[in-house]
Amino acid sequence: MTEQESALTMADVDKRFGRKKVLDACTFEVEAGSITALVGVNGAGKSTLMSLAVGLTTPDHGAISVLGAAPSRDGISPGLAYLAQHKPLYPKFTVAELLRFGAYTNDSWDAKYALGLVERADIPLDAKAKTLSPGQRTRVALALALGRRPKLLLLDEPLADLDPLARRSVATSLLEDVAEHGTTVLLSSHIISELADVSDRLLLLGDGNARLSGSLDELVSAHYVLVGDGDPSDVVGGGTVVHTDVGLRRNSHLVAGRRPNELPGWSVDDATLDDLVLGHLSAEAKVSA
């Protein structure tokens, strides 16, 4: 993948905090124009990865390229926007003042678009940030991030504080932005059910590296679910059992590999995104325990 095709690249990136090594030779690429879902167990390094990309911290080893350049320590790189998990907003500013602040601090600012995102959510412009609900804070913070008209948008758990209806509205805004402007989005989330509607690619962190990375549809289709009470190693052939859920009567196995023909005593089902993510995360948690 060339620099034009990749919005964010990490190659052999290590990052340690004290004795804990969070990222270990982490290598992946985020395809330009994609919405990539970033998933992993707690402590897998999702927020660390984004902090490195933004330049808030530096890697101990390895190379990072953001929109074709190394992250800057002198301020967020041009063309990049980042919405942190705690969604920082000046508490005494009104929503209108926050939007004016966005215009004042950004050379490239789409005031009409940012205002439209806030008005669509029915958020009063004279409301102070400290009085906003968690969902309203998310919508205002997202408007400030998208108002920059970024080429690459990093979102750390943006959907966590939203009700289902608001999540759908935010997802629609992201999809519209990608379709109209080709914005690349890297989205960290624990809400698996929302990822299929929003994302077209998946990046799953495990053991300090990219355990899975690629097209969401291709990754899901490369797995299947095998259900039965026997030994799966006898029937998976060249496939790999990723994780097993033990049931009262029959066990369910997530398998990576070519789907076999129907087998006596076994049922073979298509894997879902839930199966894929939960299976790999469960396997990762078991290894880390």
C-alpha positions as CSV (number, residue, x, y, z in Angstrom):
1,M,0.0,0.0,0.0
2,T,1.4,3.4,-1.0
3,E,1.5,6.5,1.1
4,Q,-1.5,7.8,-1.0
5,E,-3.5,4.7,-0.2
6,S,-2.5,4.7,3.5
7,A,-3.6,7.4,5.9
8,L,-1.9,6.0,9.0
9,T,1.0,3.5,9.1
10,M,2.9,2.0,12.0
11,A,5.9,-0.3,11.5
12,D,7.5,-2.2,14.4
13,V,6.3,0.2,17.0
14,D,7.1,-0.5,20.6
15,K,5.7,1.5,23.5
16,R,6.4,0.8,27.2
17,F,5.0,2.5,30.3
18,G,7.3,1.4,33.2
19,R,7.5,-2.4,33.2
20,K,4.4,-2.8,31.0
21,K,5.0,-3.1,27.3
22,V,1.7,-1.9,25.7
23,L,2.7,-2.2,22.0
24,D,5.2,-4.7,20.8
25,A,6.5,-4.4,17.2
26,C,3.0,-3.2,16.3
27,T,2.6,-3.0,12.5
28,F,-0.5,-2.1,10.5
29,E,-1.9,0.3,7.9
30,V,-5.2,2.3,7.8
31,E,-6.4,2.5,4.3
32,A,-7.3,6.1,3.1
33,G,-11.0,6.7,2.7
34,S,-12.0,3.9,5.0
35,I,-13.8,3.7,8.4
36,T,-11.7,1.3,10.4
37,A,-13.0,-0.1,13.7
38,L,-10.2,-0.4,16.3
39,V,-11.1,-3.1,18.9
40,G,-9.2,-4.8,21.7
41,V,-9.6,-5.8,25.3
42,N,-9.1,-3.2,28.0
43,G,-5.4,-2.4,28.2
44,A,-4.7,-3.6,24.6
45,G,-3.2,-0.2,23.7
46,K,-6.0,1.4,21.7
47,S,-5.7,4.8,23.4
48,T,-1.9,4.6,23.3
49,L,-2.0,3.9,19.6
50,M,-4.0,7.0,19.0
51,S,-1.8,9.1,21.3
52,L,1.2,8.0,19.3
53,A,-0.5,8.9,16.0
54,V,-1.4,12.4,17.3
55,G,2.0,13.0,18.7
56,L,1.0,13.3,22.3
57,T,3.6,10.6,23.1
58,T,6.5,9.1,21.2
59,P,7.3,5.5,20.4
60,D,10.3,3.7,22.0
61,H,11.0,2.1,18.7
62,G,9.6,2.0,15.2
63,A,8.2,4.3,12.6
64,I,4.8,6.1,12.4
65,S,3.5,7.9,9.3
66,V,0.4,10.1,9.5
67,L,-0.8,11.4,6.1
68,G,2.7,10.8,4.7
69,A,4.6,12.6,7.6
70,A,5.8,11.8,11.0
71,P,3.6,12.9,13.9
72,S,4.4,16.4,15.2
73,R,5.1,17.2,18.8
74,D,4.5,20.9,18.2
75,G,0.7,20.5,17.8
76,I,-1.7,18.3,16.0
77,S,-0.7,17.6,12.4
78,P,-2.5,19.4,9.5
79,G,-5.3,17.3,8.2
80,L,-5.7,15.4,11.4
81,A,-8.4,15.6,14.0
82,Y,-8.6,13.7,17.3
83,L,-11.5,13.2,19.7
84,A,-10.2,11.8,23.0
85,Q,-12.3,9.4,25.1
86,H,-13.0,12.0,27.8
87,K,-14.1,14.5,25.2
88,P,-12.5,17.7,26.6
89,L,-14.5,20.9,26.4
90,Y,-14.0,24.2,28.2
91,P,-16.7,23.9,30.9
92,K,-17.5,27.6,31.1
93,F,-17.8,28.1,27.4
94,T,-21.2,28.1,25.7
95,V,-21.7,25.9,22.7
96,A,-21.6,29.0,20.5
97,E,-18.3,30.1,22.1
98,L,-16.8,26.6,21.5
99,L,-17.7,26.8,17.8
100,R,-16.1,30.3,17.6
101,F,-13.1,29.0,19.4
102,G,-12.9,26.2,16.8
103,A,-13.0,28.8,14.0
104,Y,-10.3,31.0,15.7
105,T,-7.9,28.1,16.3
106,N,-8.1,26.4,12.9
107,D,-7.0,27.8,9.6
108,S,-9.3,25.4,7.8
109,W,-12.8,25.6,9.4
110,D,-16.2,24.8,8.0
111,A,-18.4,26.9,10.3
112,K,-21.7,26.0,8.5
113,Y,-21.0,22.3,8.7
114,A,-20.0,22.4,12.4
115,L,-23.0,24.5,13.3
116,G,-25.3,22.2,11.3
117,L,-24.1,19.1,13.3
118,V,-24.9,20.9,16.6
119,E,-28.3,22.2,15.4
120,R,-29.2,18.7,14.0
121,A,-28.8,17.4,17.6
122,D,-31.1,20.2,19.0
123,I,-28.4,21.4,21.3
124,P,-28.9,25.0,22.5
125,L,-26.1,27.3,21.4
126,D,-26.3,29.3,24.7
127,A,-25.9,26.2,26.9
128,K,-22.6,26.0,28.8
129,A,-20.5,22.9,28.2
130,K,-20.6,21.9,31.9
131,T,-24.5,21.7,31.7
132,L,-24.5,19.4,28.7
133,S,-25.5,15.7,29.0
134,P,-22.8,13.1,28.1
135,G,-24.5,12.6,24.7
136,Q,-24.6,16.3,24.0
137,R,-20.9,16.7,24.9
138,T,-20.1,13.9,22.4
139,R,-22.1,15.7,19.7
140,V,-20.4,19.0,20.3
141,A,-17.0,17.5,20.5
142,L,-17.6,15.6,17.2
143,A,-18.7,18.9,15.6
144,L,-15.5,20.5,16.6
145,A,-13.4,17.6,15.3
146,L,-15.3,17.5,11.9
147,G,-15.4,21.2,11.6
148,R,-11.6,21.1,10.9
149,R,-12.5,19.2,7.8
150,P,-9.8,16.6,8.5
151,K,-8.4,14.1,6.1
152,L,-7.9,11.6,9.0
153,L,-10.2,11.5,12.1
154,L,-9.3,9.6,15.2
155,L,-12.2,8.8,17.5
156,D,-11.6,7.1,20.9
157,E,-14.8,5.5,22.2
158,P,-17.1,8.3,20.7
159,L,-20.3,6.2,20.9
160,A,-20.0,5.1,24.6
161,D,-22.2,8.0,26.0
162,L,-24.9,7.9,23.3
163,D,-28.3,6.2,23.3
164,P,-29.1,4.0,20.3
165,L,-30.9,6.7,18.4
166,A,-28.0,9.2,18.9
167,R,-25.5,6.5,17.9
168,R,-27.3,6.0,14.6
169,S,-27.3,9.8,14.0
170,V,-23.6,10.0,14.7
171,A,-22.9,7.0,12.5
172,T,-24.9,8.7,9.7
173,S,-22.8,11.9,10.0
174,L,-19.6,9.9,9.8
175,L,-20.7,7.9,6.7
176,E,-21.9,11.1,5.0
177,D,-18.6,12.8,5.7
178,V,-16.6,9.9,4.3
179,A,-18.8,9.7,1.2
180,E,-18.7,13.5,0.5
181,H,-15.1,14.3,1.5
182,G,-13.2,11.0,1.6
183,T,-12.3,11.4,5.3
184,T,-10.5,8.5,6.8
185,V,-11.8,7.4,10.2
186,L,-10.2,5.3,12.9
187,L,-12.9,4.5,15.4
188,S,-12.2,2.8,18.8
189,S,-15.3,1.2,20.2
190,H,-16.6,-1.6,22.5
191,I,-20.0,-1.5,20.9
192,I,-19.6,-4.4,18.5
193,S,-23.2,-4.2,17.2
194,E,-22.6,-0.7,15.9
195,L,-19.4,-1.5,14.1
196,A,-20.9,-3.4,11.2
197,D,-23.2,-0.5,10.3
198,V,-20.3,2.1,10.4
199,S,-17.1,0.4,9.5
200,D,-15.7,-1.3,6.4
201,R,-12.4,-2.4,7.9
202,L,-11.2,-3.9,11.2
203,L,-8.1,-3.5,13.3
204,L,-8.0,-5.9,16.3
205,L,-5.2,-5.4,18.8
206,G,-3.9,-8.3,20.8
207,D,-0.6,-9.1,22.5
208,G,0.7,-5.6,21.6
209,N,0.2,-6.0,17.9
210,A,-2.4,-6.2,15.1
211,R,-4.0,-9.6,15.6
212,L,-6.4,-9.0,12.7
213,S,-6.3,-6.2,10.1
214,G,-8.2,-5.9,6.8
215,S,-11.5,-5.7,5.1
216,L,-14.3,-6.4,7.6
217,D,-16.3,-8.6,5.1
218,E,-13.2,-10.6,4.1
219,L,-12.1,-11.2,7.7
220,V,-15.6,-12.4,8.7
221,S,-15.9,-14.7,5.6
222,A,-12.5,-16.2,6.5
223,H,-14.0,-17.6,9.7
224,Y,-16.9,-20.0,10.5
225,V,-18.6,-21.5,13.5
226,L,-18.4,-25.2,14.2
227,V,-20.9,-26.7,16.7
228,G,-20.7,-30.2,18.1
229,D,-19.6,-32.3,21.1
230,G,-16.5,-33.9,19.6
231,D,-12.9,-32.9,19.1
232,P,-12.8,-30.1,16.5
233,S,-9.2,-30.9,15.5
234,D,-10.5,-34.0,13.8
235,V,-12.7,-32.0,11.3
236,V,-11.2,-28.5,10.8
237,G,-8.4,-29.8,8.5
238,G,-5.9,-26.9,7.9
239,G,-8.1,-24.5,9.9
240,T,-7.3,-23.1,13.3
241,V,-9.7,-23.1,16.3
242,V,-9.5,-19.5,17.6
243,H,-11.8,-19.9,20.6
244,T,-14.2,-22.4,22.1
245,D,-17.4,-21.6,24.0
246,V,-18.3,-24.6,26.2
247,G,-22.0,-25.4,26.3
248,L,-24.0,-27.8,28.4
249,R,-24.5,-30.2,25.6
250,R,-22.5,-29.0,22.6
251,N,-19.5,-26.7,22.2
252,S,-19.2,-23.8,19.7
253,H,-15.9,-23.2,18.1
254,L,-14.8,-20.1,16.1
255,V,-12.5,-21.5,13.3
256,A,-10.3,-19.5,10.9
257,G,-10.0,-21.3,7.6
258,R,-11.8,-22.8,4.7
259,R,-15.3,-23.8,5.6
260,P,-15.7,-27.6,5.3
261,N,-18.6,-29.5,3.9
262,E,-21.4,-30.6,6.2
263,L,-20.1,-33.2,8.6
264,P,-22.0,-35.9,10.5
265,G,-22.6,-34.8,14.1
266,W,-21.5,-31.3,13.4
267,S,-23.2,-28.1,12.3
268,V,-21.3,-25.5,10.3
269,D,-22.6,-21.9,10.4
270,D,-21.4,-18.6,8.9
271,A,-19.5,-16.4,11.4
272,T,-20.9,-13.0,12.3
273,L,-19.0,-9.9,13.3
274,D,-19.9,-10.6,16.9
275,D,-18.5,-14.2,16.6
276,L,-15.3,-12.8,15.0
277,V,-14.5,-10.0,17.5
278,L,-15.7,-11.8,20.7
279,G,-13.9,-15.0,19.7
280,H,-10.5,-13.3,19.1
281,L,-10.9,-11.0,22.1
282,S,-11.8,-14.0,24.3
283,A,-8.7,-15.9,23.0
284,E,-6.6,-12.8,23.7
285,A,-7.9,-12.5,27.2
286,K,-7.2,-16.2,27.9
287,V,-3.6,-15.8,26.8
288,S,-3.1,-12.6,28.9
289,A,-4.7,-14.1,32.0
